[in-house]
Amino acid sequence: MSRLPPQLWVGAGLSALFLTAALLSFLWTPYDVEVLNIASKLRPPSVEFWLGTDHFGRDMLSMLMVGARTSIAVAVIAVGIGICIGVPLGLAAAARRGSWLDELIMRGNDLIFAFPSLVIAILITATFGPSATNAILAIGIFNIPVFARVARGGAMSIWTLDFIMAARVSGKSITRISAEHILPNIANLLIVQGTIQFSLGILAEAGLSYVGLGAQPPTPSWGRMLADAQTMIYTTPRLAITPGLAIVMMVLGLNLMGDGLRDLLDPRIRRTRA
Amino acid sequence: MISIRNLSLSIHGSQILRDVDLEIAPGQVVGLVGESGSGKSMTALALMDLLPRGAKVAGEMDIDGAPLPHGDDKAMCALRGNRMSMIFQEPMSALNPVKTIGEQVAETLIIHGQAARAGAMEIAAQKLTRVGLPQDKFPLDRYPHELSGGQRQRVCIALAVALHPDLLIADEPTTALDVTTQAQILDLLKELVAEAQMGLLLITHDLAVVAGMADHVAVMKSGEIVEQGPTEALFRGMAHPYTRALFNASKHHPERTDKVTDAPLLQVTEAVRDYALPRTSLFGPAPKFRAVGGVSFTLKKGESLGLVGESGCGKSTLTRAILGLEPLQGGEILLNGQPVTPKMAPKRRAGLQVVFQDPYGSFNPRWTVERLVAEPFHLTGRPDDWRNRVRAVLDDVGLDADTMHRYPHEFSGGQRQRIAIARALILEPELLVLDEAVSALDVSVRAQILDLLADLQARRGLAYLFISHDLGVVRGITDRVLVMRAGEIVEQGDTRDVFSAPQHPYTNSLIGAAPVIPSAWQEAQDGQFMV
């Protein structure tokens, strides 16, 4: 097992920690986050409240756990949208390289790329109303061209190989070849890109929630915890630092995991390690 | 004078080279011959101190009596490109695509402090002219992609000899080139060696190339030099059985039984294939390039037909049309009297299958052999006994049934080519297209695959369309041959007639350019064999 890249261990560990916290929050949290308890507001970290309480007396640890759930759910679904729509588009573009379809897909991609993603996400959520669902859609749309481009690039290099020609001589259609031969061979690229987009999704969700366009009260979210804390940044910086650190650790963990996976799945690197 | 004594090398504990002795005198060409994995390139990298991590070297390597400063990277950098330089097999990847050829040649001069930029460019121009790239046709500001393979290799040579090195190492310098280009590059190297009195270490798998080039030949096998000596004496003597085996494999002609019938199998009539080039104006029609212009020939049942030509002559394009992967713009292709088109019925498509050149790219690395070989059943539907059929066809190509559950990377190049042949044969086609199917293989493996192909043809009455740039191979396995140039067939006829009395000047130049071992040296060999 020592052959696994070290950053994979650290990254996967951090990511798993937050995922476990999020899953655990469905079953149990130290305190109920929807109950305000002004009597115990702004308590510093103690045995009773591990990370202290906020200005409404809510337990910060419980808030972080439930907030992780929101962040991860938004990011997972947004990446899912990107993969489910982007990858088939990219595969189609690669299969019909140089055709009008390729042009249409890639220029469409460029169009989406040309807009600053967070600004458009704000526009979408502002137009259709702030909610976690709209945040998911807004972030997801900007994942589509990323995956389309990665899929197309990887697929094009596979299309030139002889085994694709052999499959065509066997009468297989381009759709079938894309599914059977191309997709499994670019899966490593997509997995790595997936972890990166996932971390960007976490950041984007935090950003949207921060400006009040993401998850709505009383659902806790890391971005909203930051926003709530900003008025008390000088008196109680702990309130901003805690969710801020959570975001940093989660994004760092995912990026490290992406790096590690890339090394692990790259057959050239794997060979020199072996 | 470069000398290597008792060079041994192990990488991560596995022995790569053992007790290699080699001397290269100024003005001398030393040929290092061997099959892939024999350690020839590692010998060169050991000299240059460019070995991969985990390498342990023992032995002495001297330049003019002084030991090479291996391990001292700064001292080695001063030597590399200056006193010892190297050219490689693939000139496209050996050159930086975003720098002009002038900059790349000048770079060596500037790095070694031999000239300032302006002066270096001037010397670069001289060097490029010397290697056959005159400034009026190939100015310094050309980029590698604007040149042909042979011209790129000339740039690499200019770069390597810019500082008059004592030693030039050429690692398979012409393997990626066409036969006529190969002859020109070899001539150039020979001239440069004589002119600059440098030593040339010529690494190649091709005995005929060293026969024509080298003064001294060393034959390498599994990390050891099994035999070395002056070229002529070595070829006449062939003291070591491996040298003889290599020699015999390189001119191997499989035993063939003729089963040619008169019934036509594949008829190509006036086939035309155009490609659209990138548009030059926004609304005008895209310009077209005619890759195949009016090709006609007939391939009879059971016949083996060769198609010879250099890269870019249109043979791959023609192959794709014959396989029914791309449409023709004119003419027609008939298989058993039925048209071959991209939309043809699966049953007709099952009648023709193909084996490709690259034994590594021919298989989806994530599939087992069983699944790979069974892929063509997509055309006919998988019969219930498909596993038995896969087993039978693997047996036919000389592979055990236990290969079925293994993955392609577990096999050697030759075994992979057998798997590719099995995949092509599973539907029992009448026509097998062999697209450079043995070009990437070592000579001994190539001989085995050629024997297998001859055997399969005799047993199954297959017809072959054998596409290759290698005249020797085509000569051994075909009944008739077509010579293709710039999209047209310039000559066709009986293989023996075409090779012994070529009619077209192009065929003549192709045959003339192919390196050969002088027949006088071989006679001595054959004579010895008969005794």
Interface residues (C-beta under 8 A of the other chain):
Chain A: L161 D162 F163 M165 A166 A167 R168 V169 S170 G171 K172 E180 H181 P184 N185 P267
Chain B: L323 L325 P346 R349 A350 L352 Q353 V354 F356 Q357 D358 G361 S362 F363 N364 P365 R366 L372 E375 P376 F377 H378 L379 A420 R423
